């Protein structure tokens, strides 16, 4: 494999890793939102039932 071929392969891998990272960040953001909603719900439920 030539240096140019290896470079192109690494560029493609880098692009895919960036896409994967973006996807994971979106998932993490959604999970944080969901967690916050659950916490609000159960904390409010706890305090209102006392």
Beta strands, then each sheet from edge to edge (+ up, - down):
end
